[in-house]
Amino acid sequence: MIKKHIASSASISILAMTVLLAACGGGGSTPAASGPSPAGGEQQTPPAKKDPITLTIYTEGVNKEEFDDRFLPSLTKKFPHITIEYIKAAAGTTITDLVAQNKIPDIMRIDVPGLKAKYLDLGLAYGLDELVKKNQYNLNRFDEVFIQEMRNAGRTGELYGLPVPPYFPLVLYYNKDLFDRFGVPYPKDGMTWDEVYEVAKKMTRVENGLVYRGFSSSITAMLRDNPWSLPILDPATDSLTDPEKWKTLFTTFKKFYDIPNNAMDPNLANEGNAFGKGTVAMMANQHNIYLIIPENINWDIVSYPMLPGSPNLMGQRGPAYWSITKQSKYKEEAFQVITEMLSDEVQQEDSKKGIPTTLTNKDIQKTLGASHPVYSKKNMNAVFYYPPTAPTPKRKPELTDVPGRNQEAIIREAFNDVVLKNIDMNTALRTADEKLKLEIAKEKAASGGK
């Protein structure tokens, strides 16, 4: 069972104290309302009392306990007239359920793979550019990769959300005890895949009947979050993007699973959890606050390895986004709530808990994991060793798109066919191309042939 790597509720008091400083400026928080400037010693007029309202916030991936810890103290302090009603997706409360019940939330936490099916196609989309301009909100606070990702994802150029931590940068985990046991130097920041491969060969062995694997991975993340920003479905044609580059990725990763005694587990979940068994030396995976590694594993991280000929950029699964629905009656208030949740003060506390910031603020980046009982002892500099790669190009607006999750499943299955079934790489990629075309046909049929 996966649990959260989130700091305890004791951090709420710290968060609340930092919010008291928000009115002094910084962080992109909206300044508190103030009365007219005093003249001739006259007493300043207090701000007008605001009518109470209720804003509904809907998410699929964040439990209420996490939301209350990270965001509620500052929202309660900053907006005492706003009551937050929080809804997490469950049976009967999916976004399609809420739309059918005409209980559309004001704010949604959405991600790029689900943007089309769960936001755009449901007629909920509302562009934020007008509110950004009206409030003179500084988008340059955020890493431009994340802003551009959302503009691309909507395929209209409109900004349908602001990036909320965490995002999920790729790193290389390693088991320090195994390296010590076998007398092999630890991995280091800045390595290439070829260098990591040589280490994996040294670390893969059988002792006393027990198999020690040199390498495991989250293969979906590695394929999808590649340093080329290579999309699966071509942005301009109804076909797989650049099969030759996919062959490079497949070849690079496949050789690890060709090492004797380092076979990939055919079960996706088992492969992803293999590192936690204590018999795997290295794991390529995301820095993910929801990934729990057992306490008995003495692990650390280094930067994600680089491919020959690729840019020295870090592949990453982008963040989720706070978005507003066009049906909301309180769009201005919703925007103020969102910007408060993305303030420097809130993201500083997030960062200390190990949640990578979506901001370019170096001071906040340097505090990553500082107050976390586990991350504070790790090489968290590895997360920011390379800047994030550019957003993956999205389909042209006139072309039929395929949900991201479906695309990921197709390319992962192709890789599995090559590694586990010894299917020729060209054949596997042609099959992936055919499956993408079938998905496009399904999407066209579902939309009346458009």
C-alpha positions as CSV (number, residue, x, y, z in Angstrom):
1,M,0.0,0.0,0.0
2,I,1.4,3.4,-1.0
3,K,1.3,6.0,1.7
4,K,2.1,9.7,1.6
5,H,5.6,11.1,2.3
6,I,3.9,14.2,3.8
7,A,4.9,15.9,6.9
8,S,2.7,15.5,10.0
9,S,0.0,17.9,11.0
10,A,2.5,19.6,13.2
11,S,3.6,21.5,10.1
12,I,0.2,23.2,9.9
13,S,1.2,25.6,12.6
14,I,4.4,26.5,10.8
15,L,2.5,27.0,7.6
16,A,0.0,29.2,9.3
17,M,2.7,31.4,10.8
18,T,4.4,31.9,7.4
19,V,1.1,33.0,5.9
20,L,0.9,35.8,8.4
21,L,3.8,37.4,6.6
22,A,2.1,37.1,3.1
23,A,0.8,40.6,3.3
24,C,4.4,41.9,3.4
25,G,4.8,41.0,-0.3
26,G,6.3,38.2,-2.4
27,G,5.2,34.8,-3.4
28,G,2.7,35.9,-6.0
29,S,0.0,36.0,-3.3
30,T,-2.6,38.6,-3.9
31,P,-2.1,41.6,-1.5
32,A,-4.7,41.9,1.2
33,A,-7.4,44.5,0.5
34,S,-6.8,47.8,2.2
35,G,-8.8,51.0,2.8
36,P,-8.0,54.5,1.6
37,S,-4.6,55.9,2.5
38,P,-4.8,58.0,5.6
39,A,-4.6,61.8,5.1
40,G,-3.7,64.4,7.7
41,G,-3.6,61.7,10.4
42,E,-7.1,60.4,9.8
43,Q,-7.7,56.8,10.7
44,Q,-7.5,54.3,7.9
45,T,-10.9,52.9,6.8
46,P,-11.1,49.2,7.5
47,P,-11.8,47.0,4.5
48,A,-15.5,46.3,3.7
49,K,-16.8,43.1,5.1
50,K,-17.3,40.5,2.4
51,D,-20.3,38.4,2.0
52,P,-19.7,34.7,2.8
53,I,-19.4,32.3,-0.1
54,T,-18.6,28.6,-0.5
55,L,-16.1,27.4,-3.1
56,T,-16.0,23.7,-4.1
57,I,-12.6,22.2,-4.9
58,Y,-12.5,18.8,-6.7
59,T,-9.4,16.6,-7.1
60,E,-8.7,13.0,-8.0
61,G,-5.3,12.5,-6.4
62,V,-5.0,14.4,-3.1
63,N,-6.7,13.2,0.1
64,K,-8.5,15.7,2.2
65,E,-5.9,15.3,5.0
66,E,-3.1,16.4,2.6
67,F,-5.2,19.3,1.3
68,D,-6.0,20.5,4.8
69,D,-2.3,20.2,5.8
70,R,-0.9,22.0,2.8
71,F,-3.5,24.6,1.9
72,L,-6.3,25.1,4.3
73,P,-4.5,27.1,7.1
74,S,-3.5,29.8,4.7
75,L,-6.8,29.9,2.9
76,T,-8.7,30.2,6.2
77,K,-6.4,33.0,7.4
78,K,-6.5,34.9,4.1
79,F,-10.1,34.4,3.2
80,P,-12.3,34.1,6.3
81,H,-15.4,34.8,4.3
82,I,-14.8,31.7,2.0
83,T,-15.8,28.2,3.1
84,I,-14.0,25.5,1.2
85,E,-16.0,22.4,0.3
86,Y,-13.5,19.7,-0.7
87,I,-14.5,16.7,-2.9
88,K,-12.1,13.9,-3.8
89,A,-13.1,11.5,-6.6
90,A,-14.8,8.3,-5.4
91,A,-17.7,6.2,-6.4
92,G,-20.5,8.6,-7.1
93,T,-18.3,11.7,-7.0
94,T,-16.3,11.4,-10.2
95,I,-16.3,14.5,-12.3
96,T,-18.7,12.9,-14.7
97,D,-21.0,12.1,-11.8
98,L,-20.9,15.7,-10.6
99,V,-21.6,17.1,-14.1
100,A,-24.5,14.7,-14.4
101,Q,-25.8,15.9,-11.0
102,N,-25.3,19.6,-11.9
103,K,-22.9,19.9,-9.0
104,I,-20.0,21.3,-11.0
105,P,-17.1,22.4,-8.7
106,D,-15.5,25.9,-8.9
107,I,-11.9,24.7,-8.8
108,M,-10.5,21.4,-10.2
109,R,-7.1,19.8,-9.8
110,I,-6.4,18.4,-13.3
111,D,-3.5,16.8,-15.0
112,V,-2.5,16.8,-18.6
113,P,-3.3,13.1,-19.4
114,G,-6.8,13.6,-18.1
115,L,-7.3,17.1,-19.4
116,K,-9.2,16.1,-22.6
117,A,-11.6,13.6,-21.2
118,K,-12.2,15.1,-17.7
119,Y,-12.2,18.8,-18.5
120,L,-12.3,19.9,-22.1
121,D,-14.8,17.2,-23.4
122,L,-17.1,17.8,-20.5
123,G,-17.5,21.5,-21.4
124,L,-15.8,22.8,-18.2
125,A,-12.9,24.6,-19.7
126,Y,-12.2,28.2,-18.7
127,G,-9.2,30.1,-19.8
128,L,-7.3,32.0,-17.1
129,D,-5.5,34.6,-19.3
130,E,-8.1,37.3,-18.7
131,L,-7.9,36.9,-14.9
132,V,-4.1,36.8,-15.1
133,K,-4.1,40.1,-16.9
134,K,-6.8,41.7,-14.7
135,N,-4.9,40.8,-11.5
136,Q,-1.5,41.5,-13.0
137,Y,-0.4,38.1,-12.0
138,N,3.2,37.2,-12.7
139,L,3.4,33.9,-14.7
140,N,7.2,34.2,-14.8
141,R,7.2,32.9,-11.3
142,F,6.7,29.4,-12.7
143,D,9.1,27.3,-14.7
144,E,8.1,28.2,-18.3
145,V,8.0,24.5,-19.2
146,F,5.0,24.0,-17.0
147,I,3.1,27.0,-18.3
148,Q,3.8,26.0,-21.9
149,E,2.8,22.4,-21.2
150,M,-0.7,23.6,-20.3
151,R,-1.0,25.9,-23.2
152,N,0.0,23.1,-25.5
153,A,-2.3,20.5,-23.9
154,G,-5.5,22.5,-24.4
155,R,-4.5,22.9,-28.1
156,T,-6.0,26.4,-28.2
157,G,-3.1,28.4,-26.7
158,E,-5.3,29.3,-23.8
159,L,-4.0,28.8,-20.2
160,Y,-6.5,26.4,-18.5
161,G,-4.6,26.0,-15.2
162,L,-1.7,27.1,-13.0
163,P,0.9,24.5,-12.1
164,V,0.6,23.0,-8.6
165,P,3.3,21.0,-6.9
166,P,4.4,18.2,-7.0
167,Y,5.8,17.4,-10.3
168,F,7.7,14.2,-10.7
169,P,11.3,14.5,-11.9
170,L,13.1,11.3,-12.9
171,V,16.1,10.3,-10.7
172,L,18.2,7.2,-10.1
173,Y,17.8,5.5,-6.8
174,Y,20.5,3.2,-5.4
175,N,20.9,0.8,-2.4
176,K,23.9,1.9,-0.5
177,D,24.2,-1.3,1.6
178,L,24.4,-3.4,-1.6
179,F,27.1,-1.2,-3.1
180,D,29.0,-1.4,0.2
181,R,28.6,-5.2,0.4
182,F,29.9,-5.8,-3.1
183,G,32.6,-3.1,-2.9
184,V,31.4,-1.1,-5.9
185,P,31.6,2.7,-5.9
186,Y,28.2,4.5,-5.5
187,P,26.6,6.1,-8.6
188,K,27.1,9.8,-8.9
189,D,25.4,12.8,-10.4
190,G,25.9,13.4,-14.1
191,M,26.2,9.8,-15.3
192,T,25.2,8.4,-18.7
193,W,23.2,5.4,-19.4
194,D,26.2,3.6,-20.7
195,E,28.0,4.2,-17.4
196,V,25.0,3.0,-15.4
197,Y,24.8,-0.1,-17.5
198,E,28.4,-1.0,-16.6
199,V,27.5,-0.6,-12.9
200,A,24.4,-2.7,-13.3
201,K,26.4,-5.5,-14.8
202,K,28.8,-5.4,-11.8
203,M,26.0,-5.4,-9.3
204,T,23.9,-8.2,-10.8
205,R,24.9,-11.6,-9.3
206,V,23.7,-14.7,-7.5
207,E,25.0,-15.4,-4.0
208,N,23.9,-18.3,-1.8
209,G,21.0,-18.9,-4.2
210,L,19.7,-15.3,-3.9
211,V,19.5,-13.2,-7.1
212,Y,20.7,-9.6,-6.7
213,R,19.5,-7.5,-9.6
214,G,21.6,-4.5,-10.8
215,F,18.7,-2.5,-12.2
216,S,14.9,-2.1,-12.1
217,S,12.7,0.7,-13.3
218,S,9.4,2.4,-13.8
219,I,9.4,1.8,-17.5
220,T,6.3,3.8,-18.3
221,A,7.8,7.0,-16.8
222,M,11.2,6.4,-18.5
223,L,9.5,6.0,-22.0
224,R,7.0,8.8,-21.6
225,D,9.3,11.3,-19.8
226,N,12.2,11.2,-22.2
227,P,14.8,14.0,-22.6
228,W,13.8,14.6,-26.2
229,S,10.2,15.4,-25.2
230,L,9.3,12.8,-27.8
231,P,5.5,12.4,-28.0
232,I,4.0,8.9,-28.6
233,L,1.3,10.0,-31.1
234,D,2.7,12.3,-33.7
235,P,1.6,16.0,-33.4
236,A,1.0,16.4,-37.1
237,T,0.0,12.9,-38.4
238,D,-2.0,9.9,-37.4
239,S,1.0,7.7,-36.6
240,L,3.7,6.9,-34.0
241,T,6.2,9.7,-33.7
242,D,9.8,9.2,-35.0
243,P,10.1,5.4,-34.7
244,E,13.9,5.7,-34.9
245,K,14.1,7.6,-31.7
246,W,11.8,5.1,-30.0
247,K,14.2,2.4,-31.2
248,T,17.0,4.3,-29.5
249,L,15.0,4.4,-26.2
250,F,14.0,0.7,-26.5
251,T,17.6,-0.3,-27.2
252,T,19.0,1.7,-24.4
253,F,16.7,0.3,-21.8
254,K,16.4,-3.3,-23.1
255,K,20.1,-4.0,-22.6
256,F,19.6,-3.7,-18.9
257,Y,17.1,-6.5,-18.9
258,D,19.3,-8.6,-21.1
259,I,21.9,-8.8,-18.3
260,P,21.8,-12.4,-17.1
261,N,19.8,-12.6,-13.8
262,N,18.4,-9.1,-14.3
263,A,15.2,-10.1,-16.1
264,M,12.3,-7.6,-16.0
265,D,9.3,-8.7,-13.9
266,P,6.4,-9.2,-16.3
267,N,4.1,-7.7,-13.7
268,L,4.3,-3.9,-14.0
269,A,3.6,-3.3,-10.3
270,N,6.1,-5.9,-9.2
271,E,8.8,-4.4,-11.3
272,G,8.1,-0.9,-9.9
273,N,8.3,-2.3,-6.3
274,A,11.3,-4.5,-6.8
275,F,13.8,-2.0,-5.3
276,G,11.9,-2.1,-2.0
277,K,12.7,-5.8,-1.6
278,G,16.3,-5.0,-0.8
279,T,17.9,-7.1,-3.6
280,V,18.0,-4.5,-6.4
281,A,21.0,-2.2,-6.6
282,M,19.5,0.7,-8.7
283,M,16.1,1.9,-9.8
284,A,15.2,4.5,-12.4
285,N,12.0,6.1,-11.2
286,Q,10.4,9.4,-10.3
287,H,11.1,11.4,-7.2
288,N,7.6,10.8,-5.9
289,I,6.4,11.8,-2.5
290,Y,3.7,9.1,-2.7
291,L,6.4,6.4,-3.3
292,I,7.3,4.6,0.0
293,I,10.6,2.8,0.2
294,P,10.8,0.5,3.3
295,E,12.7,1.9,6.2
296,N,15.2,-0.9,6.2
297,I,16.5,0.1,2.7
298,N,19.5,2.4,3.0
299,W,19.0,4.4,-0.2
300,D,20.0,7.6,-1.9
301,I,19.5,9.2,-5.3
302,V,21.6,10.7,-8.0
303,S,20.6,12.6,-11.2
304,Y,18.8,10.7,-13.9
305,P,21.2,9.3,-16.5
306,M,21.6,11.0,-19.9
307,L,21.2,9.4,-23.3
308,P,24.0,9.8,-26.0
309,G,23.0,12.5,-28.4
310,S,20.1,13.8,-26.2
311,P,20.0,17.2,-24.5
312,N,21.2,17.3,-20.9
313,L,17.7,17.9,-19.7
314,M,15.7,16.1,-17.0
315,G,12.7,14.2,-18.1
316,Q,9.7,14.7,-15.8
317,R,6.0,14.0,-15.4
318,G,4.6,17.5,-15.2
319,P,2.6,18.8,-12.3
320,A,-1.1,18.9,-11.9
321,Y,-2.9,22.3,-12.4
322,W,-5.4,24.3,-10.5
323,S,-8.2,25.1,-12.9
324,I,-11.5,27.0,-12.8
325,T,-14.7,25.7,-14.4
326,K,-16.6,28.0,-16.7
327,Q,-19.8,27.3,-14.8
328,S,-18.4,28.8,-11.5
329,K,-20.2,31.9,-10.2
330,Y,-17.1,32.9,-8.3
331,K,-14.3,33.0,-10.8
332,E,-12.5,36.0,-9.3
333,E,-12.6,34.5,-5.8
334,A,-11.5,31.1,-7.2
335,F,-8.5,32.7,-8.9
336,Q,-7.5,34.4,-5.6
337,V,-7.8,31.1,-3.8
338,I,-5.6,29.4,-6.4
339,T,-2.9,32.1,-6.3
340,E,-2.8,31.8,-2.6
341,M,-2.3,28.0,-2.8
342,L,0.6,28.7,-5.2
343,S,2.2,31.5,-3.2
344,D,5.9,31.5,-2.2
345,E,5.0,30.9,1.4
346,V,2.9,27.8,0.7
347,Q,5.4,26.4,-1.9
348,Q,8.3,27.0,0.6
349,E,6.6,24.7,3.1
350,D,5.8,22.2,0.4
351,S,9.4,22.1,-0.6
352,K,10.6,21.5,2.9
353,K,8.3,18.4,2.9
354,G,10.0,17.1,-0.2
355,I,7.5,18.4,-2.7
356,P,9.3,19.9,-5.7
357,T,8.3,23.4,-6.4
358,T,6.8,24.6,-9.7
359,L,8.5,27.9,-9.2
360,T,11.9,29.1,-10.5
361,N,12.8,30.5,-7.1
362,K,16.2,29.0,-6.3
363,D,15.9,29.6,-2.6
364,I,12.8,27.5,-2.5
365,Q,14.4,24.8,-4.6
366,K,17.3,24.6,-2.2
367,T,15.0,23.7,0.7
368,L,13.7,20.5,-0.9
369,G,13.2,18.0,1.8
370,A,14.8,20.1,4.5
371,S,12.2,19.3,7.2
372,H,11.4,15.8,6.1
373,P,12.7,13.0,8.3
374,V,13.8,10.9,5.2
375,Y,14.5,13.4,2.4
376,S,16.6,15.7,4.7
377,K,19.3,13.0,4.7
378,K,19.3,12.4,0.9
379,N,21.0,14.0,-2.1
380,M,18.0,16.1,-3.1
381,N,20.2,18.3,-5.3
382,A,19.8,15.4,-7.8
383,V,16.3,16.6,-8.5
384,F,17.4,19.9,-9.9
385,Y,20.8,18.7,-11.3
386,Y,19.4,19.2,-14.9
387,P,16.6,21.7,-15.8
388,P,13.3,20.1,-17.0
389,T,13.0,19.3,-20.6
390,A,10.6,21.1,-22.8
391,P,6.9,20.1,-22.8
392,T,6.0,17.3,-25.1
393,P,4.5,18.7,-28.4
394,K,0.7,18.2,-28.6
395,R,-1.5,17.4,-31.5
396,K,-2.6,20.0,-34.0
397,P,-6.1,21.3,-33.0
398,E,-7.7,20.0,-36.2
399,L,-6.5,16.4,-35.6
400,T,-8.2,13.8,-33.4
401,D,-6.4,13.2,-30.2
402,V,-6.0,10.1,-28.1
403,P,-6.1,10.2,-24.2
404,G,-2.6,10.2,-22.8
405,R,-3.1,7.1,-20.6
406,N,-4.1,5.1,-23.7
407,Q,-0.9,6.2,-25.6
408,E,1.3,5.3,-22.6
409,A,-0.2,1.8,-22.4
410,I,0.5,1.2,-26.1
411,I,4.1,2.2,-26.0
412,R,4.7,0.3,-22.8
413,E,3.2,-2.8,-24.3
414,A,5.4,-2.5,-27.3
415,F,8.5,-2.4,-25.0
416,N,7.3,-5.4,-23.0
417,D,6.8,-7.3,-26.3
418,V,10.4,-6.6,-27.2
419,V,11.9,-7.5,-23.8
420,L,9.6,-10.3,-22.6
421,K,8.5,-11.9,-25.8
422,N,11.6,-11.3,-28.0
423,I,9.4,-9.7,-30.7
424,D,11.4,-7.8,-33.3
425,M,11.7,-4.1,-32.4
426,N,10.5,-2.9,-35.8
427,T,7.5,-5.3,-35.6
428,A,6.6,-4.1,-32.1
429,L,6.7,-0.4,-33.1
430,R,4.6,-1.1,-36.2
431,T,2.0,-2.8,-34.0
432,A,2.1,0.2,-31.7
433,D,1.5,2.4,-34.7
434,E,-1.5,0.3,-35.8
435,K,-3.0,0.4,-32.2
436,L,-2.7,4.2,-32.2
437,K,-4.6,4.4,-35.5
438,L,-7.3,2.2,-34.0
439,E,-7.6,4.5,-31.0
440,I,-7.9,7.5,-33.3
441,A,-10.7,5.7,-35.2
442,K,-12.5,5.1,-31.9
443,E,-12.2,8.7,-30.9
444,K,-13.6,9.8,-34.2
445,A,-16.5,7.4,-33.9
446,A,-17.2,8.7,-30.4
447,S,-17.3,12.3,-31.6
448,G,-19.5,11.6,-34.6
449,G,-16.7,11.3,-37.1
450,K,-15.1,14.7,-36.4
